[in-house]
Amino acid sequence: MIRTQIQLEADTYSQLKTSASKLGCSISELVRRSLKSTLTQENAGSTLANSLKAIGRYRSGLGDLAKNHDSYLTDEW
């Protein structure tokens, strides 16, 4: 693990200390959990945004692909 320092406002520190106590963990552990959760959510949002960008970018050239996709897949598989 890497050791680092952060500065918190007094009321934020107080809330953090209370929450950590209720959860039965250290302040450091609660900060790690919170950061991991936030970063995971941001990454998921980025993945979703990239997926949405791909919609409609590719064309098969087949006008009936949505309707007859099974028949086209049978040829390939």
LUMTOR-114892 format. One line per 4 residues: number of its first residue (from 1); their letters; for each residue y, z, x of C-alpha. Coordinates in steps of 0.05 Angstrom, whole numbers, plus 5000, padded with zeros to 4 digits. Example, Ala and Ser with C-alpha at 12.3 -4.5 7.8 and 13.67 -1.06 7.14 Angstrom:
% residues 2
1) AS) 4910 5156 5246 ~ 4979 5143 5273
END
This chain:
% residues 77
1) MIRT) 5000 5000 5000 ~ 5071 4988 5020 ~ 5121 5045 5016 ~ 5189 5030 4987
5) QIQL) 5250 5065 4959 ~ 5287 5052 4894 ~ 5349 5083 4864 ~ 5348 5105 4792
9) EADT) 5400 5133 4745 ~ 5390 5206 4730 ~ 5371 5195 4657 ~ 5321 5140 4676
13) YSQL) 5289 5186 4727 ~ 5284 5242 4676 ~ 5250 5196 4625 ~ 5203 5170 4679
17) KTSA) 5185 5240 4701 ~ 5171 5261 4629 ~ 5129 5199 4614 ~ 5088 5208 4678
21) SKLG) 5076 5281 4660 ~ 5052 5262 4590 ~ 5005 5209 4618 ~ 4980 5256 4672
25) CSIS) 4998 5211 4730 ~ 5050 5209 4785 ~ 5117 5175 4779 ~ 5094 5126 4832
29) ELVR) 5032 5108 4791 ~ 5073 5098 4728 ~ 5122 5053 4764 ~ 5064 5012 4793
33) RSLK) 5032 5005 4724 ~ 5098 4985 4693 ~ 5114 4933 4746 ~ 5044 4904 4742
37) STLT) 5050 4898 4667 ~ 5118 4865 4671 ~ 5098 4816 4725 ~ 5034 4798 4687
41) QENA) 5075 4783 4624 ~ 5124 4741 4663 ~ 5068 4701 4694 ~ 5036 4690 4626
45) GSTL) 5102 4666 4599 ~ 5109 4618 4657 ~ 5038 4591 4646 ~ 5053 4581 4572
49) ANSL) 5118 4545 4588 ~ 5083 4498 4636 ~ 5029 4484 4585 ~ 5080 4468 4532
53) KAIG) 5115 4420 4580 ~ 5050 4380 4586 ~ 5044 4368 4511 ~ 5058 4295 4496
57) RYRS) 5065 4274 4568 ~ 5000 4235 4570 ~ 4978 4176 4528 ~ 4908 4149 4519
61) GLGD) 4931 4083 4491 ~ 4884 4094 4432 ~ 4918 4097 4364 ~ 4860 4132 4330
65) LAKN) 4840 4183 4383 ~ 4858 4244 4342 ~ 4816 4219 4284 ~ 4757 4191 4322
69) HDSY) 4754 4234 4384 ~ 4680 4248 4377 ~ 4661 4175 4382 ~ 4702 4167 4446
73) LTDE) 4673 4229 4477 ~ 4602 4205 4463 ~ 4615 4144 4506 ~ 4639 4186 4564
77) W) 4587 4242 4560
END
